[in-house]
Amino acid sequence: MEKRMLGIILAILGIIGLIYAGASFMSGSGGTRNVKSIVVFGILGAIFFAAGIGLVKNTSDKPT
């Protein structure tokens, strides 16, 4: 159950990172700092989201 909760938390953090990157992309002025933050938040969001979904998917529910 702990792995499943960690997976849910990672997936939520990944979604938040991807939404922030998208919002920054849509409202950004195109400066170097803005591009770097979009890339960093986009990559980290994708990694967290994929790891969270993988944990939720691969963790079996066993009665405790």
mmCIF file of the N, C-alpha and C atoms, coordinates in Angstrom:
data_MODEL
# 
_entry.id   MODEL 
# 
loop_
_atom_site.group_PDB 
_atom_site.id 
_atom_site.type_symbol 
_atom_site.label_atom_id 
_atom_site.label_alt_id 
_atom_site.label_comp_id 
_atom_site.label_asym_id 
_atom_site.label_entity_id 
_atom_site.label_seq_id 
_atom_site.pdbx_PDB_ins_code 
_atom_site.Cartn_x 
_atom_site.Cartn_y 
_atom_site.Cartn_z 
_atom_site.occupancy 
_atom_site.B_iso_or_equiv 
_atom_site.pdbx_formal_charge 
_atom_site.auth_seq_id 
_atom_site.auth_comp_id 
_atom_site.auth_asym_id 
_atom_site.auth_atom_id 
_atom_site.pdbx_PDB_model_num 
ATOM 1   N N  . MET A 1 1  ? 0.821  -1.200 0.000   1.00 0.00 ? 1  MET A N  1 
ATOM 2   C CA . MET A 1 1  ? 0.000  0.000  0.000   1.00 0.00 ? 1  MET A CA 1 
ATOM 3   C C  . MET A 1 1  ? 0.861  1.259  0.000   1.00 0.00 ? 1  MET A C  1 
ATOM 4   N N  . GLU A 1 2  ? 2.041  1.174  0.621   1.00 0.00 ? 2  GLU A N  1 
ATOM 5   C CA . GLU A 1 2  ? 2.903  2.362  0.679   1.00 0.00 ? 2  GLU A CA 1 
ATOM 6   C C  . GLU A 1 2  ? 3.438  2.726  -0.696  1.00 0.00 ? 2  GLU A C  1 
ATOM 7   N N  . LYS A 1 3  ? 3.758  1.703  -1.503  1.00 0.00 ? 3  LYS A N  1 
ATOM 8   C CA . LYS A 1 3  ? 4.263  1.979  -2.853  1.00 0.00 ? 3  LYS A CA 1 
ATOM 9   C C  . LYS A 1 3  ? 3.177  2.613  -3.709  1.00 0.00 ? 3  LYS A C  1 
ATOM 10  N N  . ARG A 1 4  ? 1.954  2.159  -3.529  1.00 0.00 ? 4  ARG A N  1 
ATOM 11  C CA . ARG A 1 4  ? 0.853  2.719  -4.310  1.00 0.00 ? 4  ARG A CA 1 
ATOM 12  C C  . ARG A 1 4  ? 0.637  4.189  -3.944  1.00 0.00 ? 4  ARG A C  1 
ATOM 13  N N  . MET A 1 5  ? 0.715  4.526  -2.664  1.00 0.00 ? 5  MET A N  1 
ATOM 14  C CA . MET A 1 5  ? 0.557  5.922  -2.240  1.00 0.00 ? 5  MET A CA 1 
ATOM 15  C C  . MET A 1 5  ? 1.701  6.786  -2.777  1.00 0.00 ? 5  MET A C  1 
ATOM 16  N N  . LEU A 1 6  ? 2.911  6.257  -2.741  1.00 0.00 ? 6  LEU A N  1 
ATOM 17  C CA . LEU A 1 6  ? 4.050  6.988  -3.299  1.00 0.00 ? 6  LEU A CA 1 
ATOM 18  C C  . LEU A 1 6  ? 3.858  7.203  -4.794  1.00 0.00 ? 6  LEU A C  1 
ATOM 19  N N  . GLY A 1 7  ? 3.336  6.208  -5.484  1.00 0.00 ? 7  GLY A N  1 
ATOM 20  C CA . GLY A 1 7  ? 3.066  6.343  -6.904  1.00 0.00 ? 7  GLY A CA 1 
ATOM 21  C C  . GLY A 1 7  ? 2.033  7.417  -7.192  1.00 0.00 ? 7  GLY A C  1 
ATOM 22  N N  . ILE A 1 8  ? 0.991  7.476  -6.375  1.00 0.00 ? 8  ILE A N  1 
ATOM 23  C CA . ILE A 1 8  ? -0.035 8.506  -6.551  1.00 0.00 ? 8  ILE A CA 1 
ATOM 24  C C  . ILE A 1 8  ? 0.550  9.888  -6.324  1.00 0.00 ? 8  ILE A C  1 
ATOM 25  N N  . ILE A 1 9  ? 1.371  10.026 -5.290  1.00 0.00 ? 9  ILE A N  1 
ATOM 26  C CA . ILE A 1 9  ? 1.994  11.318 -4.990  1.00 0.00 ? 9  ILE A CA 1 
ATOM 27  C C  . ILE A 1 9  ? 2.927  11.737 -6.126  1.00 0.00 ? 9  ILE A C  1 
ATOM 28  N N  . LEU A 1 10 ? 3.723  10.796 -6.651  1.00 0.00 ? 10 LEU A N  1 
ATOM 29  C CA . LEU A 1 10 ? 4.623  11.120 -7.754  1.00 0.00 ? 10 LEU A CA 1 
ATOM 30  C C  . LEU A 1 10 ? 3.843  11.509 -9.009  1.00 0.00 ? 10 LEU A C  1 
ATOM 31  N N  . ALA A 1 11 ? 2.754  10.813 -9.268  1.00 0.00 ? 11 ALA A N  1 
ATOM 32  C CA . ALA A 1 11 ? 1.945  11.141 -10.439 1.00 0.00 ? 11 ALA A CA 1 
ATOM 33  C C  . ALA A 1 11 ? 1.342  12.535 -10.306 1.00 0.00 ? 11 ALA A C  1 
ATOM 34  N N  . ILE A 1 12 ? 0.880  12.886 -9.126  1.00 0.00 ? 12 ILE A N  1 
ATOM 35  C CA . ILE A 1 12 ? 0.298  14.214 -8.911  1.00 0.00 ? 12 ILE A CA 1 
ATOM 36  C C  . ILE A 1 12 ? 1.373  15.295 -9.060  1.00 0.00 ? 12 ILE A C  1 
ATOM 37  N N  . LEU A 1 13 ? 2.557  15.049 -8.510  1.00 0.00 ? 13 LEU A N  1 
ATOM 38  C CA . LEU A 1 13 ? 3.647  16.013 -8.668  1.00 0.00 ? 13 LEU A CA 1 
ATOM 39  C C  . LEU A 1 13 ? 4.042  16.158 -10.138 1.00 0.00 ? 13 LEU A C  1 
ATOM 40  N N  . GLY A 1 14 ? 4.032  15.056 -10.874 1.00 0.00 ? 14 GLY A N  1 
ATOM 41  C CA . GLY A 1 14 ? 4.329  15.115 -12.293 1.00 0.00 ? 14 GLY A CA 1 
ATOM 42  C C  . GLY A 1 14 ? 3.308  15.924 -13.073 1.00 0.00 ? 14 GLY A C  1 
ATOM 43  N N  . ILE A 1 15 ? 2.038  15.741 -12.742 1.00 0.00 ? 15 ILE A N  1 
ATOM 44  C CA . ILE A 1 15 ? 0.985  16.516 -13.402 1.00 0.00 ? 15 ILE A CA 1 
ATOM 45  C C  . ILE A 1 15 ? 1.144  17.993 -13.104 1.00 0.00 ? 15 ILE A C  1 
ATOM 46  N N  . ILE A 1 16 ? 1.451  18.324 -11.856 1.00 0.00 ? 16 ILE A N  1 
ATOM 47  C CA . ILE A 1 16 ? 1.651  19.724 -11.488 1.00 0.00 ? 16 ILE A CA 1 
ATOM 48  C C  . ILE A 1 16 ? 2.824  20.324 -12.246 1.00 0.00 ? 16 ILE A C  1 
ATOM 49  N N  . GLY A 1 17 ? 3.924  19.574 -12.359 1.00 0.00 ? 17 GLY A N  1 
ATOM 50  C CA . GLY A 1 17 ? 5.087  20.061 -13.104 1.00 0.00 ? 17 GLY A CA 1 
ATOM 51  C C  . GLY A 1 17 ? 4.777  20.279 -14.577 1.00 0.00 ? 17 GLY A C  1 
ATOM 52  N N  . LEU A 1 18 ? 4.035  19.357 -15.174 1.00 0.00 ? 18 LEU A N  1 
ATOM 53  C CA . LEU A 1 18 ? 3.680  19.504 -16.587 1.00 0.00 ? 18 LEU A CA 1 
ATOM 54  C C  . LEU A 1 18 ? 2.731  20.671 -16.802 1.00 0.00 ? 18 LEU A C  1 
ATOM 55  N N  . ILE A 1 19 ? 1.793  20.876 -15.885 1.00 0.00 ? 19 ILE A N  1 
ATOM 56  C CA . ILE A 1 19 ? 0.873  22.011 -16.003 1.00 0.00 ? 19 ILE A CA 1 
ATOM 57  C C  . ILE A 1 19 ? 1.635  23.326 -15.855 1.00 0.00 ? 19 ILE A C  1 
ATOM 58  N N  . TYR A 1 20 ? 2.565  23.370 -14.903 1.00 0.00 ? 20 TYR A N  1 
ATOM 59  C CA . TYR A 1 20 ? 3.359  24.592 -14.724 1.00 0.00 ? 20 TYR A CA 1 
ATOM 60  C C  . TYR A 1 20 ? 4.199  24.889 -15.962 1.00 0.00 ? 20 TYR A C  1 
ATOM 61  N N  . ALA A 1 21 ? 4.800  23.848 -16.556 1.00 0.00 ? 21 ALA A N  1 
ATOM 62  C CA . ALA A 1 21 ? 5.596  24.047 -17.766 1.00 0.00 ? 21 ALA A CA 1 
ATOM 63  C C  . ALA A 1 21 ? 4.718  24.547 -18.908 1.00 0.00 ? 21 ALA A C  1 
ATOM 64  N N  . GLY A 1 22 ? 3.530  23.982 -19.027 1.00 0.00 ? 22 GLY A N  1 
ATOM 65  C CA . GLY A 1 22 ? 2.616  24.428 -20.083 1.00 0.00 ? 22 GLY A CA 1 
ATOM 66  C C  . GLY A 1 22 ? 2.144  25.849 -19.884 1.00 0.00 ? 22 GLY A C  1 
ATOM 67  N N  . ALA A 1 23 ? 1.822  26.199 -18.651 1.00 0.00 ? 23 ALA A N  1 
ATOM 68  C CA . ALA A 1 23 ? 1.378  27.564 -18.365 1.00 0.00 ? 23 ALA A CA 1 
ATOM 69  C C  . ALA A 1 23 ? 2.510  28.559 -18.580 1.00 0.00 ? 23 ALA A C  1 
ATOM 70  N N  . SER A 1 24 ? 3.719  28.177 -18.200 1.00 0.00 ? 24 SER A N  1 
ATOM 71  C CA . SER A 1 24 ? 4.875  29.043 -18.408 1.00 0.00 ? 24 SER A CA 1 
ATOM 72  C C  . SER A 1 24 ? 5.155  29.205 -19.894 1.00 0.00 ? 24 SER A C  1 
ATOM 73  N N  . PHE A 1 25 ? 4.960  28.157 -20.658 1.00 0.00 ? 25 PHE A N  1 
ATOM 74  C CA . PHE A 1 25 ? 5.157  28.229 -22.106 1.00 0.00 ? 25 PHE A CA 1 
ATOM 75  C C  . PHE A 1 25 ? 4.141  29.158 -22.758 1.00 0.00 ? 25 PHE A C  1 
ATOM 76  N N  . MET A 1 26 ? 2.904  29.081 -22.327 1.00 0.00 ? 26 MET A N  1 
ATOM 77  C CA . MET A 1 26 ? 1.855  29.882 -22.939 1.00 0.00 ? 26 MET A CA 1 
ATOM 78  C C  . MET A 1 26 ? 1.964  31.368 -22.587 1.00 0.00 ? 26 MET A C  1 
ATOM 79  N N  . SER A 1 27 ? 2.459  31.688 -21.385 1.00 0.00 ? 27 SER A N  1 
ATOM 80  C CA . SER A 1 27 ? 2.497  33.083 -20.963 1.00 0.00 ? 27 SER A CA 1 
ATOM 81  C C  . SER A 1 27 ? 3.902  33.669 -20.942 1.00 0.00 ? 27 SER A C  1 
ATOM 82  N N  . GLY A 1 28 ? 4.877  32.939 -21.416 1.00 0.00 ? 28 GLY A N  1 
ATOM 83  C CA . GLY A 1 28 ? 6.260  33.385 -21.333 1.00 0.00 ? 28 GLY A CA 1 
ATOM 84  C C  . GLY A 1 28 ? 6.630  34.382 -22.407 1.00 0.00 ? 28 GLY A C  1 
ATOM 85  N N  . SER A 1 29 ? 7.691  35.120 -22.107 1.00 0.00 ? 29 SER A N  1 
ATOM 86  C CA . SER A 1 29 ? 8.174  36.127 -23.048 1.00 0.00 ? 29 SER A CA 1 
ATOM 87  C C  . SER A 1 29 ? 9.248  35.569 -23.977 1.00 0.00 ? 29 SER A C  1 
ATOM 88  N N  . GLY A 1 30 ? 9.752  34.379 -23.692 1.00 0.00 ? 30 GLY A N  1 
ATOM 89  C CA . GLY A 1 30 ? 10.746 33.767 -24.565 1.00 0.00 ? 30 GLY A CA 1 
ATOM 90  C C  . GLY A 1 30 ? 12.172 34.008 -24.152 1.00 0.00 ? 30 GLY A C  1 
ATOM 91  N N  . GLY A 1 31 ? 12.389 34.494 -22.962 1.00 0.00 ? 31 GLY A N  1 
ATOM 92  C CA . GLY A 1 31 ? 13.754 34.717 -22.494 1.00 0.00 ? 31 GLY A CA 1 
ATOM 93  C C  . GLY A 1 31 ? 14.456 33.403 -22.186 1.00 0.00 ? 31 GLY A C  1 
ATOM 94  N N  . THR A 1 32 ? 15.770 33.472 -21.997 1.00 0.00 ? 32 THR A N  1 
ATOM 95  C CA . THR A 1 32 ? 16.564 32.272 -21.737 1.00 0.00 ? 32 THR A CA 1 
ATOM 96  C C  . THR A 1 32 ? 16.138 31.603 -20.444 1.00 0.00 ? 32 THR A C  1 
ATOM 97  N N  . ARG A 1 33 ? 15.881 32.389 -19.416 1.00 0.00 ? 33 ARG A N  1 
ATOM 98  C CA . ARG A 1 33 ? 15.484 31.822 -18.133 1.00 0.00 ? 33 ARG A CA 1 
ATOM 99  C C  . ARG A 1 33 ? 14.139 31.107 -18.255 1.00 0.00 ? 33 ARG A C  1 
ATOM 100 N N  . ASN A 1 34 ? 13.224 31.669 -19.031 1.00 0.00 ? 34 ASN A N  1 
ATOM 101 C CA . ASN A 1 34 ? 11.910 31.066 -19.211 1.00 0.00 ? 34 ASN A CA 1 
ATOM 102 C C  . ASN A 1 34 ? 12.028 29.737 -19.952 1.00 0.00 ? 34 ASN A C  1 
ATOM 103 N N  . VAL A 1 35 ? 12.870 29.669 -20.953 1.00 0.00 ? 35 VAL A N  1 
ATOM 104 C CA . VAL A 1 35 ? 13.043 28.437 -21.714 1.00 0.00 ? 35 VAL A CA 1 
ATOM 105 C C  . VAL A 1 35 ? 13.654 27.355 -20.834 1.00 0.00 ? 35 VAL A C  1 
ATOM 106 N N  . LYS A 1 36 ? 14.628 27.725 -20.021 1.00 0.00 ? 36 LYS A N  1 
ATOM 107 C CA . LYS A 1 36 ? 15.247 26.758 -19.117 1.00 0.00 ? 36 LYS A CA 1 
ATOM 108 C C  . LYS A 1 36 ? 14.238 26.220 -18.118 1.00 0.00 ? 36 LYS A C  1 
ATOM 109 N N  . SER A 1 37 ? 13.404 27.078 -17.559 1.00 0.00 ? 37 SER A N  1 
ATOM 110 C CA . SER A 1 37 ? 12.418 26.610 -16.580 1.00 0.00 ? 37 SER A CA 1 
ATOM 111 C C  . SER A 1 37 ? 11.375 25.718 -17.243 1.00 0.00 ? 37 SER A C  1 
ATOM 112 N N  . ILE A 1 38 ? 10.993 26.028 -18.481 1.00 0.00 ? 38 ILE A N  1 
ATOM 113 C CA . ILE A 1 38 ? 10.034 25.177 -19.188 1.00 0.00 ? 38 ILE A CA 1 
ATOM 114 C C  . ILE A 1 38 ? 10.626 23.792 -19.413 1.00 0.00 ? 38 ILE A C  1 
ATOM 115 N N  . VAL A 1 39 ? 11.881 23.735 -19.846 1.00 0.00 ? 39 VAL A N  1 
ATOM 116 C CA . VAL A 1 39 ? 12.529 22.450 -20.104 1.00 0.00 ? 39 VAL A CA 1 
ATOM 117 C C  . VAL A 1 39 ? 12.691 21.654 -18.812 1.00 0.00 ? 39 VAL A C  1 
ATOM 118 N N  . VAL A 1 40 ? 13.165 22.306 -17.754 1.00 0.00 ? 40 VAL A N  1 
ATOM 119 C CA . VAL A 1 40 ? 13.393 21.612 -16.487 1.00 0.00 ? 40 VAL A CA 1 
ATOM 120 C C  . VAL A 1 40 ? 12.082 21.087 -15.909 1.00 0.00 ? 40 VAL A C  1 
ATOM 121 N N  . PHE A 1 41 ? 11.064 21.933 -15.817 1.00 0.00 ? 41 PHE A N  1 
ATOM 122 C CA . PHE A 1 41 ? 9.798  21.490 -15.246 1.00 0.00 ? 41 PHE A CA 1 
ATOM 123 C C  . PHE A 1 41 ? 9.106  20.462 -16.135 1.00 0.00 ? 41 PHE A C  1 
ATOM 124 N N  . GLY A 1 42 ? 9.254  20.592 -17.438 1.00 0.00 ? 42 GLY A N  1 
ATOM 125 C CA . GLY A 1 42 ? 8.657  19.619 -18.346 1.00 0.00 ? 42 GLY A CA 1 
ATOM 126 C C  . GLY A 1 42 ? 9.291  18.242 -18.210 1.00 0.00 ? 42 GLY A C  1 
ATOM 127 N N  . ILE A 1 43 ? 10.626 18.207 -18.166 1.00 0.00 ? 43 ILE A N  1 
ATOM 128 C CA . ILE A 1 43 ? 11.323 16.919 -18.046 1.00 0.00 ? 43 ILE A CA 1 
ATOM 129 C C  . ILE A 1 43 ? 11.073 16.286 -16.687 1.00 0.00 ? 43 ILE A C  1 
ATOM 130 N N  . LEU A 1 44 ? 11.208 17.064 -15.617 1.00 0.00 ? 44 LEU A N  1 
ATOM 131 C CA . LEU A 1 44 ? 10.956 16.517 -14.288 1.00 0.00 ? 44 LEU A CA 1 
ATOM 132 C C  . LEU A 1 44 ? 9.506  16.074 -14.122 1.00 0.00 ? 44 LEU A C  1 
ATOM 133 N N  . GLY A 1 45 ? 8.579  16.845 -14.653 1.00 0.00 ? 45 GLY A N  1 
ATOM 134 C CA . GLY A 1 45 ? 7.174  16.457 -14.582 1.00 0.00 ? 45 GLY A CA 1 
ATOM 135 C C  . GLY A 1 45 ? 6.913  15.153 -15.305 1.00 0.00 ? 45 GLY A C  1 
ATOM 136 N N  . ALA A 1 46 ? 7.521  14.988 -16.482 1.00 0.00 ? 46 ALA A N  1 
ATOM 137 C CA . ALA A 1 46 ? 7.338  13.753 -17.242 1.00 0.00 ? 46 ALA A CA 1 
ATOM 138 C C  . ALA A 1 46 ? 7.950  12.551 -16.517 1.00 0.00 ? 46 ALA A C  1 
ATOM 139 N N  . ILE A 1 47 ? 9.127  12.746 -15.922 1.00 0.00 ? 47 ILE A N  1 
ATOM 140 C CA . ILE A 1 47 ? 9.774  11.658 -15.185 1.00 0.00 ? 47 ILE A CA 1 
ATOM 141 C C  . ILE A 1 47 ? 8.947  11.272 -13.968 1.00 0.00 ? 47 ILE A C  1 
ATOM 142 N N  . PHE A 1 48 ? 8.505  12.255 -13.190 1.00 0.00 ? 48 PHE A N  1 
ATOM 143 C CA . PHE A 1 48 ? 7.708  11.960 -12.002 1.00 0.00 ? 48 PHE A CA 1 
ATOM 144 C C  . PHE A 1 48 ? 6.394  11.288 -12.377 1.00 0.00 ? 48 PHE A C  1 
ATOM 145 N N  . PHE A 1 49 ? 5.762  11.773 -13.443 1.00 0.00 ? 49 PHE A N  1 
ATOM 146 C CA . PHE A 1 49 ? 4.489  11.202 -13.861 1.00 0.00 ? 49 PHE A CA 1 
ATOM 147 C C  . PHE A 1 49 ? 4.667  9.749  -14.305 1.00 0.00 ? 49 PHE A C  1 
ATOM 148 N N  . ALA A 1 50 ? 5.685  9.481  -15.101 1.00 0.00 ? 50 ALA A N  1 
ATOM 149 C CA . ALA A 1 50 ? 5.922  8.120  -15.575 1.00 0.00 ? 50 ALA A CA 1 
ATOM 150 C C  . ALA A 1 50 ? 6.273  7.183  -14.416 1.00 0.00 ? 50 ALA A C  1 
ATOM 151 N N  . ALA A 1 51 ? 7.090  7.657  -13.479 1.00 0.00 ? 51 ALA A N  1 
ATOM 152 C CA . ALA A 1 51 ? 7.453  6.826  -12.333 1.00 0.00 ? 51 ALA A CA 1 
ATOM 153 C C  . ALA A 1 51 ? 6.238  6.547  -11.456 1.00 0.00 ? 51 ALA A C  1 
ATOM 154 N N  . GLY A 1 52 ? 5.403  7.546  -11.249 1.00 0.00 ? 52 GLY A N  1 
ATOM 155 C CA . GLY A 1 52 ? 4.206  7.357  -10.431 1.00 0.00 ? 52 GLY A CA 1 
ATOM 156 C C  . GLY A 1 52 ? 3.230  6.394  -11.060 1.00 0.00 ? 52 GLY A C  1 
ATOM 157 N N  . ILE A 1 53 ? 2.992  6.531  -12.352 1.00 0.00 ? 53 ILE A N  1 
ATOM 158 C CA . ILE A 1 53 ? 2.085  5.623  -13.038 1.00 0.00 ? 53 ILE A CA 1 
ATOM 159 C C  . ILE A 1 53 ? 2.647  4.206  -13.028 1.00 0.00 ? 53 ILE A C  1 
ATOM 160 N N  . GLY A 1 54 ? 3.949  4.080  -13.207 1.00 0.00 ? 54 GLY A N  1 
ATOM 161 C CA . GLY A 1 54 ? 4.583  2.758  -13.162 1.00 0.00 ? 54 GLY A CA 1 
ATOM 162 C C  . GLY A 1 54 ? 4.440  2.100  -11.809 1.00 0.00 ? 54 GLY A C  1 
ATOM 163 N N  . LEU A 1 55 ? 4.605  2.865  -10.734 1.00 0.00 ? 55 LEU A N  1 
ATOM 164 C CA . LEU A 1 55 ? 4.442  2.293  -9.397  1.00 0.00 ? 55 LEU A CA 1 
ATOM 165 C C  . LEU A 1 55 ? 3.006  1.865  -9.132  1.00 0.00 ? 55 LEU A C  1 
ATOM 166 N N  . VAL A 1 56 ? 2.058  2.683  -9.531  1.00 0.00 ? 56 VAL A N  1 
ATOM 167 C CA . VAL A 1 56 ? 0.650  2.345  -9.312  1.00 0.00 ? 56 VAL A CA 1 
ATOM 168 C C  . VAL A 1 56 ? 0.276  1.103  -10.125 1.00 0.00 ? 56 VAL A C  1 
ATOM 169 N N  . LYS A 1 57 ? 0.770  1.028  -11.342 1.00 0.00 ? 57 LYS A N  1 
ATOM 170 C CA . LYS A 1 57 ? 0.433  -0.076 -12.220 1.00 0.00 ? 57 LYS A CA 1 
ATOM 171 C C  . LYS A 1 57 ? 1.048  -1.396 -11.772 1.00 0.00 ? 57 LYS A C  1 
ATOM 172 N N  . ASN A 1 58 ? 2.278  -1.370 -11.299 1.00 0.00 ? 58 ASN A N  1 
ATOM 173 C CA . ASN A 1 58 ? 3.003  -2.603 -10.962 1.00 0.00 ? 58 ASN A CA 1 
ATOM 174 C C  . ASN A 1 58 ? 2.814  -3.065 -9.530  1.00 0.00 ? 58 ASN A C  1 
ATOM 175 N N  . THR A 1 59 ? 2.169  -2.280 -8.698  1.00 0.00 ? 59 THR A N  1 
ATOM 176 C CA . THR A 1 59 ? 1.961  -2.669 -7.304  1.00 0.00 ? 59 THR A CA 1 
ATOM 177 C C  . THR A 1 59 ? 0.651  -3.435 -7.209  1.00 0.00 ? 59 THR A C  1 
ATOM 178 N N  . SER A 1 60 ? 0.750  -4.640 -6.687  1.00 0.00 ? 60 SER A N  1 
ATOM 179 C CA . SER A 1 60 ? -0.459 -5.459 -6.559  1.00 0.00 ? 60 SER A CA 1 
ATOM 180 C C  . SER A 1 60 ? -1.113 -5.193 -5.199  1.00 0.00 ? 60 SER A C  1 
ATOM 181 N N  . ASP A 1 61 ? -2.421 -5.293 -5.177  1.00 0.00 ? 61 ASP A N  1 
ATOM 182 C CA . ASP A 1 61 ? -3.153 -5.143 -3.927  1.00 0.00 ? 61 ASP A CA 1 
ATOM 183 C C  . ASP A 1 61 ? -3.229 -6.485 -3.212  1.00 0.00 ? 61 ASP A C  1 
ATOM 184 N N  . LYS A 1 62 ? -2.554 -6.567 -2.094  1.00 0.00 ? 62 LYS A N  1 
ATOM 185 C CA . LYS A 1 62 ? -2.588 -7.777 -1.291  1.00 0.00 ? 62 LYS A CA 1 
ATOM 186 C C  . LYS A 1 62 ? -3.242 -7.465 0.039   1.00 0.00 ? 62 LYS A C  1 
ATOM 187 N N  . PRO A 1 63 ? -4.112 -8.329 0.522   1.00 0.00 ? 63 PRO A N  1 
ATOM 188 C CA . PRO A 1 63 ? -4.723 -8.068 1.833   1.00 0.00 ? 63 PRO A CA 1 
ATOM 189 C C  . PRO A 1 63 ? -3.679 -8.155 2.943   1.00 0.00 ? 63 PRO A C  1 
ATOM 190 N N  . THR A 1 64 ? -3.738 -7.200 3.840   1.00 0.00 ? 64 THR A N  1 
ATOM 191 C CA . THR A 1 64 ? -2.773 -7.187 4.952   1.00 0.00 ? 64 THR A CA 1 
ATOM 192 C C  . THR A 1 64 ? -3.420 -7.556 6.241   1.00 0.00 ? 64 THR A C  1 
# 
